[in-house]
Amino acid sequence: MKKLFAALTAIICLSLTSIVSASDNKAGDIMVQKPWARATLGQMKNGASFLSLHNMGSEDDTLISASGTAAKRIELHSHTMIDGVMKMRQVEGGIPVKAGSMVELKPGGFHIMMMGLSAPLKEGEMFPLTLSFEKSGSVDIMIHVQKGGAMEPMDGTTKEHTTH
């Protein structure tokens, strides 16, 4: 019984390690980190995904699209202030990621808008997206669904996470 328990513990630890390391993905010189989304409430048909893009190269690049089966339409969006009203708009031409810099897709800023969700986004679940860059090609990522209303991913270092 002890050997079985030890074997199961080892398998679980290896699985958790692969999940944690899978949260960082690379396309060319672009490192994609902490991909997450908020859980949707009720019958919401739209959702948003967030992440960080680190350009570790010497050339500027651009996130030109996101795609997947999580929604009928997936677009790159930004919040802008128009006549004193905050509005979401599709980003024309993509999201630039300058050489040696980081761009955060986060609530209230750039984000990946998913319209016509295939299913509700439930806390604790994951779903795939593919990000396409002008120079670095494409990368498949897994989006980790956080609680509804979350303002940042729970990664073990945030105050929100440590209170659980």
C-alpha contacts under 8 A as a table, 3 or more apart, distances in Angstrom:
res1	aa1	res2	aa2	distance
1	M	4	L	5.10
1	M	5	F	6.19
2	K	5	F	5.07
2	K	6	A	6.09
3	K	6	A	5.04
3	K	7	A	6.08
4	L	7	A	5.08
4	L	8	L	6.14
5	F	8	L	5.14
5	F	9	T	6.06
6	A	9	T	5.07
6	A	10	A	6.18
7	A	10	A	5.13
7	A	11	I	6.27
8	L	11	I	5.07
8	L	12	I	6.18
9	T	12	I	5.14
9	T	13	C	6.15
10	A	13	C	5.12
10	A	14	L	6.15
11	I	14	L	5.17
11	I	15	S	6.11
12	I	15	S	5.04
12	I	16	L	6.14
13	C	16	L	5.14
13	C	17	T	6.12
14	L	17	T	5.05
14	L	18	S	6.29
15	S	18	S	5.22
15	S	19	I	6.30
16	L	19	I	5.04
16	L	20	V	6.16
17	T	20	V	5.19
17	T	21	S	6.13
18	S	21	S	5.16
18	S	22	A	5.86
19	I	22	A	5.01
19	I	23	S	6.68
20	V	23	S	5.50
21	S	24	D	6.02
22	A	25	N	6.57
22	A	141	I	7.99
22	A	142	M	7.80
23	S	32	V	7.97
23	S	33	Q	6.08
23	S	34	K	5.77
23	S	35	P	6.78
23	S	141	I	7.65
23	S	142	M	7.21
24	D	31	M	6.76
24	D	32	V	5.57
24	D	33	Q	4.65
24	D	34	K	6.75
25	N	31	M	5.76
25	N	32	V	5.06
25	N	33	Q	6.66
25	N	139	V	7.16
25	N	140	D	7.76
25	N	141	I	6.68
26	K	29	D	7.05
26	K	30	I	5.61
26	K	31	M	4.45
26	K	32	V	5.92
26	K	139	V	6.67
27	A	30	I	5.19
27	A	31	M	6.54
27	A	32	V	7.88
27	A	133	F	7.89
27	A	136	S	5.38
27	A	137	G	6.12
27	A	138	S	5.98
27	A	139	V	5.40
28	G	135	K	7.77
28	G	136	S	4.37
28	G	137	G	6.79
29	D	55	N	5.70
29	D	56	M	5.23
29	D	57	G	5.03
29	D	136	S	6.44
30	I	53	L	6.41
30	I	54	H	5.48
30	I	55	N	4.58
30	I	56	M	6.16
30	I	57	G	7.48
30	I	136	S	6.87
31	M	53	L	5.76
31	M	54	H	5.02
31	M	55	N	6.50
31	M	56	M	7.34
32	V	35	P	7.40
32	V	51	L	6.92
32	V	52	S	5.78
32	V	53	L	4.87
32	V	54	H	6.56
33	Q	51	L	5.94
33	Q	52	S	5.09
33	Q	53	L	6.48
33	Q	54	H	7.90
34	K	50	F	7.91
34	K	51	L	5.27
34	K	52	S	6.37
34	K	153	P	6.80
35	P	49	S	7.11
35	P	50	F	5.72
35	P	51	L	4.33
35	P	52	S	7.23
35	P	141	I	7.52
35	P	142	M	6.90
35	P	143	I	5.03
35	P	144	H	6.34
35	P	153	P	7.86
36	W	49	S	5.62
36	W	50	F	5.34
36	W	51	L	6.32
36	W	143	I	4.79
36	W	144	H	4.54
36	W	145	V	5.62
36	W	146	Q	6.74
36	W	153	P	6.16
37	A	47	G	7.50
37	A	48	A	5.85
37	A	49	S	4.32
37	A	50	F	6.01
37	A	121	L	7.99
37	A	143	I	6.47
37	A	144	H	6.22
37	A	145	V	4.79
37	A	146	Q	5.97
38	R	47	G	7.21
38	R	48	A	6.90
38	R	49	S	7.25
38	R	121	L	7.26
38	R	123	E	7.50
38	R	145	V	5.58
38	R	146	Q	5.01
38	R	147	K	5.64
38	R	148	G	4.89
38	R	149	G	6.35
38	R	150	A	6.13
39	A	47	G	7.93
39	A	120	P	7.50
39	A	121	L	4.75
39	A	122	K	4.98
39	A	123	E	5.28
39	A	145	V	5.79
39	A	146	Q	5.80
39	A	147	K	5.17
39	A	148	G	4.41
39	A	149	G	7.69
40	T	43	Q	7.74
40	T	44	M	6.00
40	T	46	N	7.82
40	T	47	G	6.60
40	T	120	P	5.91
40	T	121	L	5.19
40	T	122	K	6.71
40	T	148	G	5.99
41	L	44	M	5.93
41	L	120	P	7.80
41	L	148	G	6.81
43	Q	120	P	7.33
44	M	47	G	7.69
44	M	120	P	7.28
45	K	115	M	6.35
45	K	116	G	5.01
45	K	117	L	5.09
45	K	120	P	7.42
46	N	113	M	7.42
46	N	114	M	5.53
46	N	115	M	4.50
46	N	116	G	5.75
46	N	117	L	5.80
47	G	113	M	6.14
47	G	114	M	5.11
47	G	115	M	6.65
47	G	117	L	7.25
47	G	121	L	7.75
48	A	111	H	6.40
48	A	112	I	5.40
48	A	113	M	4.62
48	A	114	M	5.68
49	S	105	L	7.91
49	S	111	H	5.98
49	S	112	I	4.98
49	S	113	M	6.66
49	S	114	M	7.74
49	S	143	I	7.31
50	F	104	E	7.66
50	F	105	L	4.85
50	F	106	K	5.16
50	F	107	P	7.40
50	F	111	H	5.48
50	F	112	I	6.48
51	L	104	E	6.08
51	L	105	L	5.13
51	L	106	K	6.78
52	S	102	M	6.92
52	S	103	V	5.84
52	S	104	E	4.42
52	S	105	L	5.96
53	L	97	V	7.30
53	L	102	M	5.47
53	L	103	V	5.15
53	L	104	E	6.28
53	L	105	L	7.94
54	H	97	V	7.55
54	H	100	G	7.34
54	H	101	S	5.94
54	H	102	M	4.33
54	H	103	V	6.58
55	N	60	D	7.63
55	N	61	D	7.63
55	N	97	V	6.30
55	N	98	K	6.63
55	N	99	A	5.43
55	N	100	G	5.25
55	N	101	S	5.51
55	N	102	M	6.20
56	M	99	A	6.58
56	M	100	G	5.13
56	M	101	S	7.26
57	G	60	D	7.73
57	G	99	A	5.57
57	G	100	G	6.06
58	S	99	A	5.03
58	S	100	G	6.55
59	E	98	K	7.10
59	E	99	A	4.92
60	D	96	P	7.35
60	D	97	V	5.93
60	D	98	K	4.31
60	D	99	A	4.53
61	D	96	P	6.04
61	D	97	V	5.22
61	D	98	K	6.24
61	D	99	A	7.23
61	D	133	F	6.84
61	D	134	E	6.12
61	D	135	K	5.91
61	D	136	S	7.29
62	T	94	G	5.99
62	T	95	I	5.38
62	T	96	P	4.28
62	T	97	V	5.47
62	T	133	F	5.47
62	T	134	E	5.36
62	T	135	K	7.36
63	L	94	G	5.39
63	L	95	I	5.02
63	L	96	P	6.37
63	L	97	V	7.28
63	L	131	L	7.14
63	L	132	S	5.99
63	L	133	F	4.44
63	L	134	E	6.47
64	I	76	L	7.95
64	I	93	G	6.66
64	I	94	G	4.33
64	I	95	I	6.57
64	I	131	L	7.87
64	I	132	S	5.77
64	I	133	F	5.38
64	I	134	E	6.16
65	S	75	E	6.77
65	S	76	L	6.52
65	S	94	G	6.85
65	S	131	L	5.99
65	S	132	S	5.27
65	S	133	F	7.19
66	A	74	I	6.30
66	A	75	E	6.50
66	A	76	L	7.07
66	A	112	I	7.20
66	A	129	L	6.61
66	A	130	T	5.51
66	A	131	L	4.52
66	A	132	S	6.20
67	S	74	I	5.90
67	S	75	E	7.98
67	S	129	L	5.64
67	S	130	T	5.18
67	S	131	L	6.65
68	G	71	A	7.05
68	G	74	I	7.48
68	G	128	P	6.50
68	G	129	L	4.80
68	G	130	T	6.15
69	T	72	K	7.15
69	T	118	S	7.26
69	T	128	P	7.72
69	T	129	L	7.69
70	A	114	M	7.44
70	A	117	L	5.74
70	A	118	S	5.37
70	A	119	A	7.19
70	A	127	F	6.97
70	A	128	P	7.56
70	A	129	L	7.84
71	A	74	I	6.46
71	A	114	M	5.55
71	A	115	M	5.68
71	A	116	G	5.09
71	A	117	L	3.99
71	A	118	S	5.10
72	K	114	M	7.52
72	K	115	M	6.11
72	K	116	G	5.07
72	K	117	L	6.43
72	K	118	S	7.11
73	R	114	M	5.89
73	R	115	M	5.12
73	R	116	G	6.54
74	I	112	I	6.84
74	I	113	M	5.62
74	I	114	M	4.56
74	I	115	M	6.29
75	E	90	Q	6.51
75	E	91	V	7.98
75	E	112	I	5.80
75	E	113	M	5.21
75	E	114	M	6.65
76	L	90	Q	5.72
76	L	91	V	5.60
76	L	94	G	6.96
76	L	95	I	7.66
76	L	110	F	7.30
76	L	111	H	6.07
76	L	112	I	4.76
76	L	113	M	6.06
77	H	88	M	6.43
77	H	89	R	5.41
77	H	90	Q	4.29
77	H	91	V	5.09
77	H	110	F	5.63
77	H	111	H	5.35
77	H	112	I	5.96
77	H	113	M	6.11
78	S	88	M	5.58
78	S	89	R	5.55
78	S	90	Q	6.45
78	S	91	V	6.25
78	S	108	G	7.66
78	S	109	G	5.30
78	S	110	F	4.28
78	S	111	H	6.21
79	H	86	M	6.41
79	H	87	K	5.47
79	H	88	M	4.47
79	H	89	R	6.38
79	H	108	G	5.93
79	H	109	G	5.29
79	H	110	F	6.75
80	T	86	M	5.61
80	T	87	K	5.39
80	T	88	M	6.31
80	T	89	R	7.26
81	M	84	G	5.85
81	M	85	V	5.42
81	M	86	M	4.49
81	M	87	K	6.18
82	I	85	V	5.21
82	I	86	M	6.28
82	I	87	K	6.80
91	V	94	G	5.74
91	V	95	I	7.07
95	I	110	F	7.95
97	V	101	S	6.73
97	V	102	M	6.77
97	V	103	V	6.22
98	K	101	S	5.50
98	K	102	M	7.57
104	E	110	F	7.26
105	L	109	G	6.33
105	L	110	F	4.64
105	L	111	H	4.81
105	L	112	I	7.68
106	K	109	G	5.50
106	K	110	F	6.08
106	K	111	H	5.94
106	K	151	M	7.72
106	K	152	E	7.51
107	P	110	F	7.47
107	P	111	H	7.06
107	P	151	M	6.38
114	M	117	L	6.50
117	L	120	P	6.67
121	L	125	E	7.40
121	L	145	V	6.62
122	K	125	E	5.74
122	K	145	V	6.33
122	K	146	Q	7.81
122	K	147	K	7.83
123	E	145	V	4.97
123	E	146	Q	4.97
123	E	147	K	5.19
123	E	148	G	7.57
124	G	144	H	6.84
124	G	145	V	5.50
124	G	146	Q	6.32
124	G	147	K	7.99
125	E	144	H	6.24
125	E	145	V	5.49
126	M	142	M	6.14
126	M	143	I	5.28
126	M	144	H	4.64
126	M	145	V	5.81
127	F	142	M	5.47
127	F	143	I	5.29
127	F	144	H	7.03
128	P	140	D	6.86
128	P	141	I	5.65
128	P	142	M	4.47
128	P	143	I	6.03
129	L	140	D	5.87
129	L	141	I	5.47
129	L	142	M	6.33
129	L	143	I	7.09
130	T	138	S	6.62
130	T	139	V	5.60
130	T	140	D	4.39
130	T	141	I	6.13
131	L	138	S	5.46
131	L	139	V	5.41
131	L	140	D	6.46
131	L	141	I	7.60
132	S	136	S	7.76
132	S	137	G	5.66
132	S	138	S	4.26
132	S	139	V	6.67
133	F	136	S	5.28
133	F	137	G	5.06
133	F	138	S	6.04
134	E	137	G	6.46
146	Q	150	A	6.52
146	Q	153	P	6.78
146	Q	154	M	7.33
147	K	150	A	5.66
150	A	153	P	7.29
154	M	157	T	7.30
154	M	158	T	6.15
154	M	160	E	7.03
154	M	161	H	5.43
155	D	158	T	6.59
155	D	161	H	7.14
156	G	161	H	5.83
156	G	162	T	6.61
157	T	161	H	7.00
157	T	162	T	7.18
158	T	161	H	5.38
158	T	162	T	6.52
159	K	162	T	5.25
159	K	163	T	6.48
160	E	163	T	5.72
160	E	164	H	7.47
161	H	164	H	5.81
